């Protein structure tokens, strides 16, 4: 979008927050870059430059605006809407792969050479993987500086910097303030009240309808791994350096997030997974505008705009849970999952006392005895086949996976039909166009709205909803307001 100068100018002049994260505005006379909605009086058009990423603006020598904090804007929805090389690379960088494994590790996961990855990122984003990871490290460092009392040396290494000197130089260059000055500015505002936890604000593009999002997560919560408590969704996280516990609470203009981590090096990855779980980088205006063009869907969109697709923090976990939920009630699926957690999950400590385990990994489940599973034999076979494929690497569902390849690999496993494959694509892979034409709830809703109700006819009709059919499913499911997944649980 940054190459469309006229469109960028209109968005900047209107201070349109919908475009925050889509592109960044740099001002040559001040050396500062901003988000489009920055409240500061706008510069002359001839002094503005547009960049596709914060990293590109930083590489060009611009520092972040202290007023609008463009480095903390919502992520570009492109990386959740696409499955090409650049989008997959951006999801992996956000998950911390470059910091953990370097650029060769990133390229290896993508199946391309290092040179190909660098060339494509530079062509589209104006910055290579190292610059993009550096920008993320700077944002992680800022969060730790402002939300913790950790010594600066500890923050430097937790954020992924190789030395304290590189940390200090980067913070000064990007924010035009020393780390200690950033901390002093942050202390003027409210401080975190939970000892040992990091308190963050996760931004999103308005509108956001929390009902189906948190309602679904609470209604399907696995005992010991997830819970709804005091108006917040809480769960354990399996992270590269250790376990974590997150508390997510909907607010009118942000999601309040509290993170307790065994290792602070996991902060950037934990934030990325929480944003992915709640679909916070979506562009609801684009989604809803398209769905409103269907006269049958328009009233649902107008009634509760901004519905998100509840996703997953761990794709393998969700795939296992999808199989456990085949042809059974939500309560039965929770019961099956809870038994697996008690038998094979790793115990964790929760300061609040409500969570007890990490959901078992595919490797931990690979050795389970199918005879001990209280479910039909065919589903036992399906589950053990899936777990074996995940543990053996024959099916890859990580954030950098290719959606089409993942679908094909899943579909080749016994017992995984189109419904299961598509729900995994929707919730675990994050494909915004995943569609469930055979789902009973979708078909009932379609019939009530006067839409085609047979799978084939509904699939043909749904072509007008592309590439947002996963969001159309959320609106169709919302026609049953009594269902627990469609309403925000009581506080």
Steps between C-alpha positions, in 0.01 A plus 500: 500500500789738573556546126150649455596855598156652453333239719766534768461879498123474542540258791759726665295816456194325646713355784330169424592241764383218273827535309729482803744219429419497127767764433712759682549872438847653525557876506827610343507837680481345848659158450199337670269224380139461613191287462225645270278593796767708677321797666786741437427767237576352160807601298493625145450219247831574332679426829336161550641161408313172529650171613353149513648416841640662811828323428523666157442844652764429764748383236444826314613689810167604653419464871166406652255777595473534878135601473339229286757221561482348150713204605207387720228522236299189403678269261422510132203275419683385188706250700187323623316521169764350276694175480781601264871509590502856638192448718632171637837662570336787687301263719817309585697817574220614733525163675870564567656253257776737383604577857514129586630344178631786288416572136616151387250349745224719358588404144515132592149506645371669187678261264682776312858622486611785726557720195146441368342586835707815541430613144123459524472667842711790384296542181164508679582645841810708440687305767660160531439242773772632728362855488146375560616292797696798633188717491314231694781475755479875554125477566551207738769697683269798532226286651740355756643841582155649556321209669766341720764594756764275345857632473579631154762231439240229563257674265762520227555126491134412558406712196753315286788747477851358483642768730395783729675741267288389202190531718585855607589611148185353347267651760659843462489481120138388472338686790739799539512423872734302719352188665498671840314797350236268354448346843470841666235609249303178554498548878281807460208270413335209686722207593436127487330371813573126470842401643711305252265566207545725199196716432451596135239656275435311176363743238255408226312662216147594598237375510545184702212279615627305802192280542577216260875538548515456877175304511645230278827480692322480835240246384763261363762555773692185600514461880846566640619666177239775459242678713266800509550689826399848618411619152818371337614203293809331643715220363842339515747544215765261369783728387850431363687586822244389758135515607288809545157605624298775333191690614304680226217741582295692239494879532324756278816608316752223573550155646654510848771235516692366798786260432693288748797340322762252616748667263463859378658411167156361414326838529483588128385149408238496776358834385492377140309187603250697706435736210455203269266328747270804510544591131603851604675590175185455293356785293133488607399790277613315187339174615167650599474725194529199272258281698243782507474476122303178557152619596437190713817550705483878529256508798729264698802716430316819593374348825847412635780622271861406554469128568835327509595137440613341829825329412767306691831556678619151404393349168586141595294531818200624309525221242492240777203673661319515166521122472386455860198716417389304194128415522476567876371788711722784618481364855609152389791645300615695809479183707712298253758779478510539877582130542790529255628804690497321837666189356758656267518877561793672670420654841544876534475747784230764475529790746120536492454129563247413231722345231699182547644366173629568154304318232706191407722529196466269201823328609354435846183356347680286243542219750149495644312172516192535275320232702488740794310763299128501581385557143401296194775293341489694173564828683782342697660406169450852370655653811803272510556548128490879536726502805752276326502721190548816708774348716676353195489822299281357223242771574622856571253745650731770637463872434727476197324205340357503151120485530443293186772249590361471854150434368627231266703331776206504741255375238724200432470377859227244584190646662569865420217611275435840344333645813795418726756617245320831448448571870873440554573731206273766652605482864855358498646614167313831501370483142238780479328325209451160666138392464276234660208437261418165665484641853151452643494840668608674181237318293221578749596865507515513121149352475362750750648789303370376166844395378566167325517231768655205315882484515553528125261790445626680810859462385412653163315787670793559736726598211373859547634494859858417399761548637314541833288185520633410847348826625174423324491176702529702822200713399300192403573331832383820672140436391468278809540756782421240767810298412783548748758567230309810389484691826752653736508296822398659827781672686 
